[in-house]
Amino acid sequence: MTGEHADAPHLDPSQPGFSMRSEAVREARSRSWYATTPYGLAVLQYDAVRELLTHPQLRQGSGKWPTHNNAHGDWARWWQRSLLNREGEEHTRLRKLAQPAFAPNQVKALLPRFQRLASDLIDRFAARGECEFMADFAEPYAAQIVCELIGVPQSRSREIADLAIDMGHALSVNYQQDEARSDRALNKLMVIAAELVAERRKSPKDDFVGSLVTAREQDSRLSEEEILDLIVISIFGGVDTTRGQIGLAMACFLEHPDQWALLAARPELGRAAVDEVMRVRPTTTWVSREAAEDLSYRGLAIPMGTTIHLYTASAGTDPLHFEPGFDITAKRKPHAGFGGGKHHCIGSPVARGDMVEALTLLSRRLPGIRLNGEATWLPDSGNTGPLTLPITFDPC
């Protein structure tokens, strides 16, 4: 390679078999704070990731993901106009409208429901001593949590889960080949969102969807399309990332059964367990930014419009900042699994709360977990996680 990046390592996450946890990524991180990729720059080291998350000359960069994949369908258009990819006053306005649904007091009120949902799901397979964890727990749990939030009957949770999972393929490095699948799922979720809005107008209710309907009546700047988009991104984010992260948590504990037993004995470590999992195995393996203007960072000239992927999966295991291993009792620096700055994940209080409740209950009721056959996986880049994860355990 010649020019500005002549000495920088190169990584290609679109290649079959690429892994964020590979020796290639570790070697690149040891050589340089960044690497070049087909999608732009990849930031590999912890300090640089933390600094660039909130850098004033950067803006959200995920909006270019469809362009990087030469995708132009319905999902691409929805993604580019969504809350996640808005900037300035528009982002602030939409985020303020959605924020009340994720306030700490609202989340605290939901915790008993999270516990009940998790317990009911575990009851279905606990006596068998085995389950397919993703289908039997992670997917229905994530979908049922979302159904609670948006007021959809639990009888539709399987439908909601399937549609959110299909949408999630758009955030994989295989997006282009799965574009039609993601587009179909988006359009079906938009129909469900429109049905919810119509129901709240007919029978007002003090919930997330009801608050958006009320806001539309009080502020004409909130369009009908924006209401539907906010509902859909809440469904999508709530199901896809939660199921993936819980699946990755189980994968971590399968490799560290001593930590699973420790969590069962000390449930107060639930929050620390979630953070330790998200440090070493985040479902969102990178967070994207874009240069809003020409800038220089660590001596590197970065032209306006450059996409910068902050590799949270690499940063969280940077040996300059973290001791090797997986330990839910260790004091760690903050991870970047929920992003940072003004684009910090708006649903993180709910996500953290439902994962804490799930993992503490699972550890107590599924002792002696072991892998029971072959797991299957999404590519280990972009948004990742298990597709199937068969496990066995000591029946209660």
Secondary structure, DSSP 8 states (H G I E B T S, - for coil): --GGGTTS-B--TTSTT-BTTSHHHHHHHHH-SEEEETTEEEE-SHHHHHHHHT-TTEEE-GGGHHHHTT--SHHHHHHHHSGGG--HHHHHHHHHHHGGGG-HHHHHHHHHHHHHHHHHHHHTTGGGTEEEHIIIIIHHHHHHHHHHHHT--GGGHHHHHHHHHHHHGGGSTTGGGGHHHHHHHHHHHHHHHHHHHHHHHHS--SSHHHHHHHHHHH-TTS-HHHHHHHHHHHHHHHHHHHHHHHHHHHHHHHH-HHHHHHHHH-GGGHHHHHHHHHHHS-SB--EEEEESS-EEETTEEE-TT-EEEE-HHHHTT-TTTS-SS--TTS------TT--GGGS-TTHHHHHHHHHHHHHHHHHHS-S-EE-S--EE--BSSB--EEE-EEE----
